[in-house]
C-alpha cells in the first residue's frame, strides 16, 4: 500500500482523531466522538481511501 498522506497531514489527522475520541469520555460524552477513529487510523496508516478516490496525494516522494 502506498503512502498518500503526508507528515503534516498525518499529524493533524492523529490529533483531530484523538480529540474527537476524547469527546466520548469527556465533554458532551456523545458517541459521535467515535467518528474520530477514521482520521486516527488513516493518520497512523498513512493511506486514505478518500484521497485515492479524489486522486489527492500529500506524501512527499524522493526523486528516483
TIRO-2110 file (N, C-alpha, C; in Angstrom, 1 decimal):
// TIRO-2110
0.9, -1.2, 0.0, N, 1, A
0.0, 0.0, 0.0, CA, 1, A
0.9, 1.2, 0.0, C, 1, A
0.6, 2.1, -0.9, N, 2, A
1.4, 3.4, -1.0, CA, 2, A
0.9, 4.4, 0.0, C, 2, A
1.8, 5.3, 0.3, N, 3, A
1.5, 6.5, 1.2, CA, 3, A
0.9, 7.5, 0.3, C, 3, A
-0.3, 8.1, 0.8, N, 4, A
-0.9, 9.2, 0.1, CA, 4, A
-1.2, 10.3, 1.1, C, 4, A
-0.8, 10.1, 2.4, N, 5, A
-1.0, 11.1, 3.4, CA, 5, A
0.4, 11.6, 3.9, C, 5, A
0.7, 12.9, 3.8, N, 6, A
2.0, 13.4, 4.2, CA, 6, A
2.1, 13.5, 5.7, C, 6, A
3.3, 13.9, 6.1, N, 7, A
3.7, 14.0, 7.5, CA, 7, A
2.8, 15.0, 8.3, C, 7, A
2.7, 16.2, 7.8, N, 8, A
1.8, 17.2, 8.4, CA, 8, A
0.4, 16.8, 8.5, C, 8, A
-0.1, 16.2, 7.3, N, 9, A
-1.5, 15.7, 7.2, CA, 9, A
-1.7, 14.6, 8.3, C, 9, A
-0.7, 13.7, 8.4, N, 10, A
-0.8, 12.6, 9.3, CA, 10, A
-0.9, 13.1, 10.8, C, 10, A
-0.1, 14.1, 11.1, N, 11, A
-0.1, 14.6, 12.4, CA, 11, A
-1.4, 15.3, 12.8, C, 11, A
-1.9, 16.1, 11.8, N, 12, A
-3.2, 16.7, 12.1, CA, 12, A
-4.3, 15.7, 12.2, C, 12, A
-4.3, 14.7, 11.4, N, 13, A
-5.3, 13.6, 11.5, CA, 13, A
-5.3, 12.9, 12.8, C, 13, A
-4.1, 12.6, 13.3, N, 14, A
-4.0, 11.9, 14.6, CA, 14, A
-4.5, 12.7, 15.7, C, 14, A
-4.1, 14.0, 15.7, N, 15, A
-4.5, 14.9, 16.8, CA, 15, A
-6.0, 15.1, 16.8, C, 15, A
-6.6, 15.3, 15.6, N, 16, A
-8.0, 15.5, 15.5, CA, 16, A
-8.8, 14.2, 15.9, C, 16, A
-8.2, 13.1, 15.5, N, 17, A
-8.9, 11.8, 15.8, CA, 17, A
-8.9, 11.6, 17.3, C, 17, A
-7.8, 11.9, 18.0, N, 18, A
-7.7, 11.8, 19.4, CA, 18, A
-8.6, 12.7, 20.2, C, 18, A
-8.7, 14.0, 19.7, N, 19, A
-9.6, 15.0, 20.3, CA, 19, A
-11.1, 14.5, 20.1, C, 19, A
-11.4, 14.0, 18.9, N, 20, A
-12.8, 13.5, 18.7, CA, 20, A
-13.1, 12.3, 19.6, C, 20, A
-12.2, 11.4, 19.7, N, 21, A
-12.4, 10.2, 20.6, CA, 21, A
-12.6, 10.6, 22.0, C, 21, A
-11.8, 11.7, 22.4, N, 22, A
-11.9, 12.1, 23.8, CA, 22, A
-13.3, 12.6, 24.2, C, 22, A
-14.0, 13.1, 23.2, N, 23, A
-15.4, 13.6, 23.4, CA, 23, A
-16.3, 12.5, 23.9, C, 23, A
-16.0, 11.2, 23.7, N, 24, A
-16.8, 10.1, 24.1, CA, 24, A
-16.6, 10.0, 25.7, C, 24, A
-15.5, 10.4, 26.2, N, 25, A
-15.2, 10.2, 27.6, CA, 25, A
-15.3, 11.5, 28.4, C, 25, A
-15.0, 12.6, 27.8, N, 26, A
-15.1, 13.9, 28.4, CA, 26, A
-15.9, 14.9, 27.6, C, 26, A
-16.3, 16.0, 28.2, N, 27, A
-17.1, 16.9, 27.4, CA, 27, A
-18.5, 16.5, 27.3, C, 27, A
-19.1, 16.5, 26.1, N, 28, A
-20.5, 16.2, 25.9, CA, 28, A
-20.8, 14.7, 26.0, C, 28, A
-19.8, 13.9, 26.1, N, 29, A
-19.9, 12.4, 26.2, CA, 29, A
-20.9, 11.8, 25.2, C, 29, A
-20.7, 12.2, 23.9, N, 30, A
-21.5, 11.7, 22.9, CA, 30, A
-20.8, 10.6, 22.1, C, 30, A
-21.6, 9.7, 21.6, N, 31, A
-21.0, 8.6, 20.8, CA, 31, A
-20.5, 9.0, 19.4, C, 31, A
-20.8, 10.2, 19.0, N, 32, A
-20.4, 10.8, 17.7, CA, 32, A
-18.8, 10.9, 17.8, C, 32, A
-18.2, 11.0, 18.9, N, 33, A
-16.8, 11.1, 19.0, CA, 33, A
-16.1, 9.9, 18.4, C, 33, A
-16.7, 8.7, 18.3, N, 34, A
-16.1, 7.6, 17.7, CA, 34, A
-15.8, 7.8, 16.2, C, 34, A
-16.4, 8.8, 15.6, N, 35, A
-16.0, 9.1, 14.2, CA, 35, A
-14.5, 9.5, 14.1, C, 35, A
-13.9, 9.8, 15.2, N, 36, A
-12.5, 10.2, 15.3, CA, 36, A
-11.6, 9.0, 15.0, C, 36, A
-12.2, 7.8, 15.0, N, 37, A
-11.4, 6.6, 14.6, CA, 37, A
-10.9, 6.7, 13.1, C, 37, A
-11.7, 7.3, 12.3, N, 38, A
-11.4, 7.4, 10.9, CA, 38, A
-10.1, 8.2, 10.6, C, 38, A
-10.1, 9.5, 11.1, N, 39, A
-8.8, 10.2, 10.9, CA, 39, A
-7.6, 9.6, 11.7, C, 39, A
-7.9, 9.0, 12.9, N, 40, A
-6.8, 8.4, 13.6, CA, 40, A
-6.2, 7.3, 12.9, C, 40, A
-7.0, 6.4, 12.3, N, 41, A
-6.5, 5.2, 11.6, CA, 41, A
-5.8, 5.6, 10.3, C, 41, A
-6.4, 6.6, 9.6, N, 42, A
-5.8, 7.0, 8.3, CA, 42, A
-4.5, 7.7, 8.6, C, 42, A
-4.4, 8.4, 9.7, N, 43, A
-3.2, 9.1, 10.1, CA, 43, A
-2.1, 8.1, 10.5, C, 43, A
-2.4, 7.1, 11.2, N, 44, A
-1.4, 6.1, 11.6, CA, 44, A
-1.0, 5.3, 10.5, C, 44, A
-1.9, 4.9, 9.6, N, 45, A
-1.5, 4.0, 8.5, CA, 45, A
-0.8, 4.8, 7.4, C, 45, A
-1.2, 6.1, 7.2, N, 46, A
-0.6, 6.9, 6.1, CA, 46, A
-1.2, 6.8, 4.8, C, 46, A
-2.4, 6.2, 4.7, N, 47, A
-3.2, 6.0, 3.5, CA, 47, A
-4.6, 6.3, 3.7, C, 47, A
-5.2, 7.1, 2.8, N, 48, A
-6.6, 7.5, 2.9, CA, 48, A
-7.4, 7.1, 1.7, C, 48, A
-8.4, 6.2, 1.8, N, 49, A
-9.1, 5.8, 0.6, CA, 49, A
-9.9, 7.0, -0.1, C, 49, A
-10.3, 8.0, 0.7, N, 50, A
-11.0, 9.1, 0.1, CA, 50, A
-10.0, 9.9, -0.8, C, 50, A
-8.7, 10.0, -0.4, N, 51, A
-7.7, 10.7, -1.2, CA, 51, A
-7.5, 9.9, -2.5, C, 51, A
-7.5, 8.6, -2.4, N, 52, A
-7.3, 7.7, -3.5, CA, 52, A
-8.4, 8.0, -4.6, C, 52, A
-9.7, 8.1, -4.1, N, 53, A
-10.8, 8.3, -5.0, CA, 53, A
-10.7, 9.7, -5.6, C, 53, A
-10.2, 10.7, -4.9, N, 54, A
-10.1, 12.0, -5.4, CA, 54, A
-8.8, 12.3, -6.1, C, 54, A
-7.9, 11.3, -6.2, N, 55, A
-6.6, 11.4, -6.8, CA, 55, A
-5.8, 12.5, -6.1, C, 55, A
-5.8, 12.6, -4.8, N, 56, A
-5.0, 13.5, -4.0, CA, 56, A
-3.8, 12.8, -3.4, C, 56, A
-2.8, 13.5, -3.1, N, 57, A
-1.6, 12.9, -2.5, CA, 57, A
-0.8, 14.0, -1.8, C, 57, A
-0.6, 13.9, -0.5, N, 58, A
0.2, 14.9, 0.2, CA, 58, A
1.5, 14.4, 0.7, C, 58, A
1.8, 13.1, 0.3, N, 59, A
3.0, 12.5, 0.7, CA, 59, A
4.2, 12.8, -0.3, C, 59, A
5.3, 13.3, 0.3, N, 60, A
6.4, 13.6, -0.5, CA, 60, A
7.1, 12.4, -0.9, C, 60, A
7.6, 12.4, -2.2, N, 61, A
8.3, 11.3, -2.7, CA, 61, A
9.7, 11.8, -3.1, C, 61, A
10.7, 10.9, -2.9, N, 62, A
12.1, 11.3, -3.2, CA, 62, A
12.3, 11.0, -4.7, C, 62, A
13.0, 11.9, -5.4, N, 63, A
13.2, 11.8, -6.8, CA, 63, A
14.1, 10.5, -7.0, C, 63, A
13.7, 9.7, -7.9, N, 64, A
14.4, 8.5, -8.1, CA, 64, A
14.6, 8.1, -9.5, C, 64, A
END
